[in-house]
Amino acid sequence: MKRVRCPRCDNYITFDESRYHTGDSLMFECDNCHKQFSIRIGVSRLSATQRDADRARQTEDEGFGSIEVVENVFGFRQSFALHEGDNVIGRYNKGDSVDIPIMTSDRSMDRRHCVITVRRGQDGSISYTLRDFPSLTGTFLFNRILGDREKALVEDGAIITLGATTIILKQHPD
């Protein structure tokens, strides 16, 4: 299953991409705002320079690990590289500035839900700290809710739950 986002209201529309071929054009009408728009399967609107810049930025950030986001509703996956310092995680919303904007229809995730802080020690080791922003629904680490602004050390494979969305921390191999 693939999802497309309405360009007007950011509502998600899910469709089965296996029924179409690369290059096919599809028309959609948003159920929320009734905007009509089209997409072409397998074609990105990013310019080559934007794609190259995104890849370069991701390559730079890979040294600090990443998070794998699994939206529980459809099993939709996203990956985000972490950078040194505070990584603010939240639900994507036009105009908001968060370090990791998760594209989701999960309204139980706040726009600024939690923060993963990445630090490099003097010995070169990398440590990860999780804290709630604070959020309305809370941040769970292995099914234990963190208090407002409570900090917890997290390691590779840590399972973090934000609303109905699960995040798995992937530590970069040293």
C-alpha positions in Angstrom: 0.0 0.0 0.0 1.2 3.5 -0.8 0.1 6.8 0.5 -0.2 10.2 -1.2 -0.7 13.5 0.6 -3.2 16.1 -0.5 -1.3 19.2 -1.5 -4.0 21.5 0.1 -4.7 20.0 3.5 -2.0 17.3 4.0 -4.7 14.5 4.4 -3.4 11.1 3.4 -5.0 8.9 0.7 -4.0 5.2 0.6 -4.0 3.1 -2.6 -2.7 -0.2 -3.8 0.3 0.6 -6.0 0.6 -3.0 -7.3 -2.3 -2.4 -9.6 -0.4 0.2 -11.6 2.9 0.4 -13.6 5.7 2.9 -13.5 4.7 6.0 -15.5 0.9 5.6 -15.0 -0.9 8.8 -14.1 -3.5 8.6 -11.3 -6.2 11.2 -10.3 -7.3 11.6 -6.7 -9.9 13.6 -4.9 -9.2 14.4 -1.3 -12.1 13.2 1.0 -11.3 16.0 3.4 -11.1 19.2 1.3 -12.3 17.8 -2.1 -9.1 19.0 -3.9 -8.4 17.1 -7.1 -4.8 16.3 -8.0 -2.8 13.8 -10.0 0.4 11.8 -9.5 2.6 9.8 -11.8 3.7 6.4 -10.4 7.5 6.1 -10.0 8.3 9.7 -10.8 9.8 12.1 -8.2 9.4 15.9 -8.4 12.6 16.5 -6.6 15.3 17.9 -8.8 18.5 16.0 -9.2 20.4 18.6 -7.1 17.8 18.3 -4.3 18.1 14.4 -4.4 21.9 14.7 -4.3 21.8 17.1 -1.4 19.4 14.9 0.5 21.6 11.9 0.0 24.7 13.8 1.0 23.0 15.0 4.2 21.8 11.5 5.0 25.3 10.1 4.5 26.7 12.7 6.9 24.1 11.9 9.5 24.4 8.1 9.3 27.3 8.1 11.8 24.8 8.9 14.6 22.3 6.1 13.9 18.7 6.4 12.7 15.1 5.7 13.7 12.7 3.4 11.9 9.1 4.5 12.1 6.3 2.0 11.7 2.8 3.4 11.6 0.7 0.7 13.1 -2.4 1.4 11.0 -1.0 0.3 7.6 2.5 -0.9 8.4 3.8 2.2 6.6 7.6 2.6 7.2 9.8 5.7 7.2 13.5 6.0 8.2 15.2 9.1 9.5 18.9 9.7 10.2 19.8 11.2 13.6 22.3 14.1 14.0 24.4 15.0 17.0 22.4 17.1 19.5 18.7 17.3 20.0 16.5 15.6 17.4 12.9 16.9 17.9 10.4 14.3 16.7 6.8 15.0 15.9 3.9 14.7 13.5 4.5 16.5 10.1 2.5 19.7 9.7 3.1 22.4 7.1 5.0 25.3 8.6 6.2 23.5 11.7 9.9 23.1 12.2 10.9 19.8 13.7 14.1 17.8 13.0 12.2 14.6 12.3 8.7 15.3 10.8 6.9 12.0 10.7 4.3 11.8 8.0 1.3 10.2 9.6 -2.4 10.4 10.0 -2.1 9.4 13.7 -3.6 12.4 15.5 -2.5 11.0 18.8 1.1 12.0 18.0 1.8 15.6 18.8 3.5 18.0 16.4 6.4 18.1 18.9 6.2 14.8 20.7 9.6 13.8 22.0 13.3 14.5 21.7 16.2 12.1 21.2 19.5 13.7 22.2 22.6 12.2 20.6 26.0 12.8 22.3 29.5 11.6 21.4 31.7 10.9 24.5 35.4 11.7 24.8 36.1 8.1 24.1 34.1 8.3 20.8 31.2 6.3 22.1 27.7 7.6 21.2 24.9 7.8 23.7 21.2 8.4 23.2 18.8 10.0 25.6 15.0 10.1 25.1 12.6 12.6 26.8 9.0 13.5 26.4 8.4 17.0 25.0 5.8 17.0 26.9 3.1 15.5 24.8 -0.6 15.0 25.4 -0.5 11.2 25.0 2.9 10.6 26.5 6.0 8.9 25.2 6.5 5.2 26.0 9.8 3.4 26.2 9.3 -0.4 26.1 5.7 0.1 27.3 6.7 2.3 30.2 5.5 5.9 30.1 8.0 8.7 30.6 7.0 11.6 32.8 7.0 15.1 31.5 10.6 16.0 30.5 11.8 12.8 32.2 15.1 11.6 30.5 15.9 7.9 29.8 19.0 6.4 28.2 18.1 4.3 25.2 20.2 1.8 23.3 20.1 0.0 19.9 16.7 -1.7 19.3 14.8 0.4 21.8 11.1 0.5 21.0 9.5 3.9 21.5 5.7 4.4 21.1 4.2 7.8 20.2 0.4 7.5 20.1 -0.3 4.6 17.7 3.1 4.9 16.0 6.2 2.8 16.9 9.8 4.0 16.5 12.8 1.6 16.7 16.2 3.1 17.4 19.0 1.8 15.1 22.4 2.6 16.5 25.2 3.2 14.0 27.8 0.4 14.3 31.1 1.9 15.7 
